Amino acid sequence: MNLTDFTILMVEDDANDILLTQRAFMQASLVNPLRIVRDGEEAIHYLGGTATYADRSRYPLPSLILLDLKLPKKSGLEVLEFLRAQPSLKQTPVIVLTSSQESSDIERAYALGANSYLLKPVGFDGLLEMVKAIGMYWVLLNQGPDRRGPASRPLPAPRPQGASPASSP
């Protein structure tokens, strides 16, 4: 799998956060396509392949979603609820990336199936480190059920007890 096939969808309404995240992706040398939608309703259209997002060659399904909670039209929690109700999307990893520290938001996000809940860093350096960590873990190391990335190679078959490494195929 080519890393440029691993599309990341960012659901964010704040133009400054979008710009800073795009900049952090460039500085972290992440070559993954970063698609942006600016409200919850647009995210649902993108994920559902409806309206202007029907062309999957132009708007591929994401391999990872960065989801803000406080969005216009539909909240991030509503987007997450929609996503987890779709059989073809329910295993897509979702990182909630928000400024909300409300325990009710955290609990609800995990109850709806968020894979991670991260607070937006205050400065660019913190964002850059977060983006690097996301890239390392979610793009390079994590093995999702629907893909086999560059780090995935079949594990060697277990050797029978007592067998020496030289006797293994």
N, C-alpha and C positions, 0 to 999 in steps of 0.2 A: 504494500500500500504506500502510495506517495503521500507525504505530509500535506501537500496542497489539496489532497482529496478530503482532508479532515477539516470541514467547515465549522467555524465557531459562530454562533448567533448571539449577538449582544442585544438585549432588550433594555434600552436605556433612553430616558427622555431628556436628560441634562446634556446640552451641547458641549459643555466644558469637560464633563466626565468622558464623553465619547472621544473627544479630541485627545485628551490625556491618555486614554486607554489605547487608542490607535498609535500614538507616539511611543508608548511603552512596548507595544507589540513590535514596532520597528526596531527599537533599541535592544530588545531582547532577542532579535533575529528570528522571531516566529513568522514563518512564511505561510501559515495557514490563512485561508480566506476568512476575513472577519466581516460578517454581514451585520448590518445595524437595522433595527426597527425601533421606533420611537414611542410606541404606546402598546398597551396590552392587547387592544383589538387588532392592531397591525401584526403583532406577534402570533396571534391565533390564526390570522389569515395566512401568514408565512408558513406556520407549522402545518396547517391544514391544506395547503396548496390551493387556496381559493383566491378569488379576486385577481389582483395583479400578480400573484405569486404562483399561478397554476403551472408555469413552465419550470419543471424541476431541473432542467439542464442549466437554466439561468439562476434559479433559486433552489439549490440543493438542500436536502434535509441536513440539519446540523448534526455533527458528531458530539457537540458540546454546546450547552447554553449557559450564558452569563445573564442572570435575570435580576433586575432591580425589582423591588416590591412596590414602591410608591410611583405608580405610573398613571397617566391619564387614560380615560375610557374604561379600561379594565385593569385591575391591580395585578401585580406579579403573582399573588396567591391564586387569583382566578386563572391566570395563564397556566400555572403549575397544575391546577386542578384539571383544566382542559387537557393538558399534555398527558397526564397520567391516565386519563380515560381513553386515550387512543391506543389501541393494541400495537400499532406499528411504531409508536413514539414513546411508550411508557418506560422503556429502559434507557432512553437517552439521558446521559448525565446532565444534571442541572446544578450549577453553582449559583446560589443566591448571593448576589454582590450588592449590598445595600448599606445605607447609613443607619437603618433602624436597629436599635439595640433592645427593642421591646421584647420581653420574654414571650409574650403571646405570638408575635410574628415568628420568632425562632421556633417555638413549639409547633405552630401551624405549618410552617414551611417543611419541617421534617415529617410531620404527620401526612402531608400531601406528597411526600416522596422526594424532597430535595436531597441531593447527595452531599452537599456542603453548604455552609452558611458563613460567608465572610463579610466582615465590615470593610467598607471602603476606606482605604488608607487616607490620611490627611494630606500628605505630601507626595510629590512625584516619585521620590526615591522609594518610598514604601510601596507605591503602586507598581513600580518597575520590579521590585523584588517579588511581589505577589504574582505578577504576570509571568515572571521566570519560573516560579514554583508551579503555577498552573500549567505552563508549557511542559515542564519536566514531568510532572505527575500525570496529568490528564491526557496529554498529547503523546508523550514518548513511552511512559511506563505502564499506564493503566491498560488493561485488556478488557474491552467491552465485549458483550456477547455477539455483536454483529460485525466485528472487524478483527483483523489480525494485523497489528501495526508492526513497525520496524523492530521493536523489541521482542516481538513474539516469535519464538522459535520453539518447536516441540521440545518438551523436556525429555531428557534421555529416559528410556524405560528403566524402571527400578531393577537392580540386580538381585538375583536370588540371594538369600542370606548365605554368607560364607563364600560367595563367588568373588574372585579377585577382579580388579578393574581390567586386567589384561584379557580375561576370559569373556568380557562383555563385547557384543557386536560393535 
